[in-house]
Amino acid sequence: MTKRWNDVRPYFERDTVMHVATLLPDGAPHTVPVWIGVEGDRLTMFTMADSRKDRDLQVDPRVAVSVTHPANPLDSAFVRGRVVERITGDDALPIVDRISEKYTGAPYDVREGLTAFYIEPEVSWARDYSGE
């Protein structure tokens, strides 16, 4: 088990679908599968502007992201942190495309109505069950 971001970071550099949890207006958790990118010491993600995630994060920037290894679901990691930057419109497209290229090898096909986020990790955790 590890708690340092630099040790946990490789889990989030994979091209596997991850899960993000935000907080609904009543404080209940809301979780959805997402694509995640890593830029510097931050996580990045995107969504449609005014989606549930976008609205949640504008009210409360706290977020949790978890990931499991596709070949071994016990090999997993999570990050709790907060959104430190929200980017909209054409300014979001370079971030969106970098994430899309990681997962699909191509720019994202939707070109408008997107919002991107930079997430600063505050708590990191991972457990390597790969046997390596």
Summary of the structure (lengths in Angstrom):
residues: 132
radius of gyration: 14.4
end to end distance: 13.3
largest distance: 43.8
contacts: 384
relative contact order: 0.26
helix: 24%
strand: 47%
